[in-house]
Structure formats: structure tokens, C-alpha cells
Amino acid sequence: MKRQPILDFFDISSNVEELPRNELFRLRGGYSDGTIDGGELPGVDVPPPPGSPDPDDDPWDWGGDDPHDGWEDDNSDSGGWSDTGGGSGGGGGGSIYTPPPANDDSNNDEDDTENNDPWERDEDGNIVMTVTDNQSHVDYRSSSSLPEDMKVKVILEEVIIKVGDQDITAFRVKEVLDINGNIVTDDLEQYMSNCHGYAFGDGELWFNDAFWSDQSGFDPTPNELGSFEDLLKSDTLYKEVDRSEADYAVIWKTEGGVEFLAHSAIVNSDGSYSQKSDTSKVYVVDSETDFVNTQLPPAPGDSQRVVYYKRNF
């Protein structure tokens, strides 16, 4: 097997053209949503869903900085094209509405106020996090296609959270910088989690392989997403179920024979999907097709599958 290049994480923009297509989409500021200091991908001609803006006014663009982003919900109940062209606002004629908060309990018949995740919490209800010495970042400031509020650099610090005696690696946001390098202090909520952290981490965490390990064995760097992936695959705290019973939807992708967690969403009681990308606000799509379409399609020889999970705690 040809040895893959191991690229400098902090200067990946200068090396990104060396990667084959399937590896390009595995640059991990989170498999789900974006690249790390990446360049722009070649344009792909993809028709927008019904009801989308005129492409002459708002170009359709597959941008390289955030290849898994979708149709973003702004606070005025309208949208704008971002990088991947996944549709929200229904995708099939539905209207955009304000999504439920992270870990919405609308699928649960019991009326309780407890958190809908298994993580150890302190007496104030906050997730207990042990900070390590590792830091990382994702940088979308060079994007030519993202909205201005998504062109930021997010500084991440690694944390360990616990479920019982098990340690799970995650990241929390330490600082957000705007396109001019200024610290962002307002409206930080959209940056505080990636898709997995929104769905499974109360909107407070990023679950991602921040240091871009190569799971095929060429790079010894640990997969920081691995402990959370193993938790989902264990079928213990989160059970695989049919869509009608689900609290969460997850896209698992297989590239080069390696399966990894690509995207996550909350499944609402009406069957819609609340989700976000790395730096977007939360948005909603109405169907599984639209949920899948927030991702770039697999390359030839690769595959993806949608798995539904229900809380089992």
C-alpha cells in the first residue's frame, strides 16, 4: 500500500493538494463539518433544493473550508447558501422554525428536567471536565463562501469527561477569533459545539479527531474521537433503534476501509432533524434525505450509512 503523506497539522493549507479526494474530506476539525486550515475545493455543480435562492444572487458553492456544512438557519427565519448545499427549511417545502435546544426531550414520554446525556455533572448541573495540556484549532477565516459570522478561528482545548468509570475525550472552546484576529465575545453559542457535541454533548463540547490521526496506521497520533465512537458502537448507553423510536441520527462513513463518525443530529418528535456544523447556528431539515445531503457523497468505493440511536439511561 502506498504510504500516505503525513501533513503538518498547523500548516495544512500548503499541503492540502497532495491528498486524494477521500482523504481531503477526512481532515478533522471534526469529520462532520469542516477542514483544518484547508484551501478551497474545486467547484461542483449541484442543483439547490426547491425554494432555494436564485443562484445568480447567491452562488452555489462547495467550499473547501467547511465541506459538510448545510443550509444555515439565521435568526430571521430565512437561510443563505453555505458550502455543501444541504437543505433545511424542510428541503421538501417545509418551513424553517426555531429548533429545540440541545438534547431536546420531546421524544421522551416522561416529563422531567434532568439532562438527557450520561455525562458526570457537578452539583450545579455542569458537565465535569478535566482539562489536559493538548490544544487544537479549526480555522475558517479564509473561506470565500461562508457567511461572515462563520469565518472564524476556534481555539479548542482537550478535556476528559466521564460516564461511570469510562473516560471520553472531547474538546471545549477556549477562544474564538474573527477574521481580523479579534476575540469574539458576543453570540458565542454557535461556536461552542460541532454537530456531535450539539447532539450528544449538551451543545457545550466538540467531539472530533482534532489532531487528524490516520486510522490506517501510518500516523501514531491517537484518534481523539475514538472513545466516543466506541461508546456509540457498544450499544449500551445508546441503543440502535428504528427511526420512529430515535432520539439521534448519525451518519457513519467508510473511507479506505475505515469507518468513522461523520455527522450527528437530534431527531425531534415530529421526525425532523436539528443539527449544526462547526461554526453554524442550529438548523433543521425535515427528512432523512435532506439530513444525508448535508454531507458530501462518498467517493467511488467508499460508503455511508445512517444509524438511529435512542437513549438507554
N, C-alpha and C positions, 0 to 999 in steps of 0.2 A: 504494500500500500504506500502511495506517495505521502511523504511526510508533509503535513500541513504547516504553513508558516505560523510561528508564534509571534504575535504583534505586540508592540508596546502599547499597553492599555491607555497611557496618558498621552499618546501621540498617534492615535489610530487613524486620524484623518489622512495622514501621509501614506498609510499602508493599505487603505481600505480597498483600492482597486486590485490588490493581489488576491483577494478572496474570491472563490467561486460563489455563485448565486446563493446556494443553500446555506453556506457559511455566513454570508453577509447578513442574512436575516437572523443569525444567532448571536450577533454582537449584543451583549447583555447588559443593558441598563435595566433589565427585566426583559425576558423573552417576549413579554406581552406587548410591549408598546414602543420601544424605540431603540436607537443605537447609541453608542457612546462616542461622542465627538466624531460622528460619521460625516461623510460627504453626501452629496445628493445622488440618488439613484436615477438611472435613465427613466424618462417618462414612459408611462404605459397608458394606452388609450382604452379607458374603461368607461362605459356609459353610466351616468349617475342614475339613482333610483327615481321613480316617478315623483314629480313635485319638486325636484331639485332646482336650484337657481340656474339661470342662463349661464352656460359655460363661458360665453363671451364676456360676461360680467364678473364671473368668479371662477377662474380656471380650475379644471380637474387635474390634480397632480398627485402622483405617487412620490412623495418626497423621501429622501434617504434618512432624514434626521429622526423621523418618527413613523416608521413604515407600518405600524399596526394601529394607528390612530383612526378614529371614525368621525362621523358627523357630530360635531360638538354642539352641546346644548348651551346657549347663552341665557342670561337671566331675563331676556325679553321674550322668551318662548319662541325663538326662531333660531336658525342654525346657520352655519357657514362651512364651506368645504375646508377640510383639512387634508391629511396626507393619504389616507387609504381609501376614502370613499365609502366606508361602511355607512349604512343609513340608520338614522334614528328618526324620531318623529314618526315612527311607525314603519317606515320603509315600504309599507303597502297601503298607505293612505291614512294611517292613524295620526293623531296629533301629538306634539311634544307636550309633556307635562312634567311637573316637578317630581323627581324620583324620590322614593323613600330614603331615609337615612341609611348609612351603612349598617349591615346586619339587621335589616327590617324584619320584624317578627310577624308579618302579615300572614304567612303560611302556617303559623303555629296556632292551634286552636286554643291553647291556654293563654289567658290574659295575665302576663307577668311583666315585671320591669327589669328582669335580670339580663345581663349581657348574653348575646347569642353566639358566644365563642367560648372555647375551653381554656383560654389562657389564664394563668395565675394573675390575680389582681390584688392591689393593696386595699386598705380599708376605705379609701376614697373612690374605689372602683376603677383606678387606672391600671393598665397592663404593667406588670412588673418587668422592667427591662434592665439587664446588666450590660453596660457599655463595654466594648472591647477597644483595643488600640487601632483597629482597622477602619479606614475611611475610604470612600469612593465618591464618584460623582457621575452624573449624566449631564450632557450639555447640548441644548437645542438652539443655542443663540444664532448659529449660522444658517438655520433653515430659511429657505426662500418661500416656503409655502405655509408655514404655521401662522396662526393668529399671533398678534404681538404678545398677548398675555401668556402664551405657551413658549415663547422664545426665552427660556431661562436656563440657568445652570443650577442644578440641585446638588448640594453637598450632602452626602449620606454618611452616617456613622453606623457601624455594625453593632447590633445588640443581640443578646440571647434572651429569649422568652421561654417560659416553661409551661408544659402541660403535664401535670403529675410530676414524675421523675424525669421526663424526657425534655431535653434541650432542643429548641428550634432556633435556627439562625434567621435573623431578619435585619432590616435596616430602618432607621428613623432619620427624618430630615433634620439636619443641623443648621442649614442656611440655604437661602435661595437668592441668586443674583440675577438681576435683569440684564438686558442686552448691553447696557452701559457699565456693567460691573457693580451697580449699586445694590445694596441689600434690600430685598423686598420685605416689607413689614405689613402690608395690607393684603387681605383676601388670600391668605396662605392655604386655605383648606384644599384647594385643587391640587396642590403640590405635595400634600402630606402622605399620599399613598399612591402606589401604582394599582393596576387592576386587581391583582391578587390581594394586596393589602386593603383595598377598599372592600372587597367581598368578604375576606376571612380575617382581617386584622382591625376591624372597627374603624377603618379609614385613617388609622394612625401609623401604619407601617408600610414598608416596601418589602415584599418577598421577591428576591431576584438573585441571580448569579452575578453579583456586581463585579467580580474580578474576571469574568469571562473565561471560565475553565473550559477546557476541551475534553469532553467526557469520553472521547475515543481513546484517551490515554497518552496523547502526546504532551499535554501540559499537566504537570502535577498539581496545579492550583486546585484546591477543593471547590466543589460546586456548592456555593452558599445557598442555593435554592433546594439542594438535595434533601435536607431534613424535612422540609415542608412537603416536598413531593412524596417522600416515603410515608409521611403521615396520611396523606390522601390515599395512597395506594394500599395502606394497611387495612382499609375497610373496617375501621374500628370506631373512631370518633365521628367520622364522616362515612356514611354508607352509600354505596351506589344504588340508585333507585331509578324508576321511570320518571320522565319529565313531569308528569302530573303530580308527583309527590315531592318534587325537588325544592330545595332552598337555594341551591347554587348550580351554575353551569360552568363547565371547564372544557377548554379545548386542549387536548394533548396532541402534540405534533411529533412525528418521527422523521428525522433527517439523518441520513447516513447510518441508519440502523439504530440510532439513539432516540429514545422517546423522552420528551421534556414537556413541562407545563408551559403553555403558550399564552393563554388568556383565561380570565375568570370574570364571572358576573353573578349578581344576585338575581334569582328568579322570583318575581313578585307574584302575588296571589292571583293576578289577572293573566298570568302567563308571559308577561313582558320581562325584559332583561335590563336591569340597571347596571351600568358599567362605566369605566373611565379608562383613559390611557395615563401615561406617566404624568403629564402636566396639564391634562384637560380637566374641565369640570365634568361632573357626572352627567351622563346622557342615557337615554332609554331607547331600546329597539323592541319591536313587537313580536318578532318571530325568530325561530332558530336560524332560518336562512340569513336574516339580517345580522344576527349575532355572529355567525360564521364568517360573513362577508366583512367583518371588521378586521379580518386577518388577510394577509397576502396568501394566495393559494399555494399549496405545496408544489415544489419543483418536481419534475418528472422523476419517478422512482421513490419519492417521499409520500407521506400520508398524514392525515389528521383525523381525529375522532372527537366527538362531543360526549362527555360523560356528565351525568347529573348526580348530585350528592344531596343527602339530607342529613341534618344534624342528628347525632346519636348520643347526646349527652344532656 
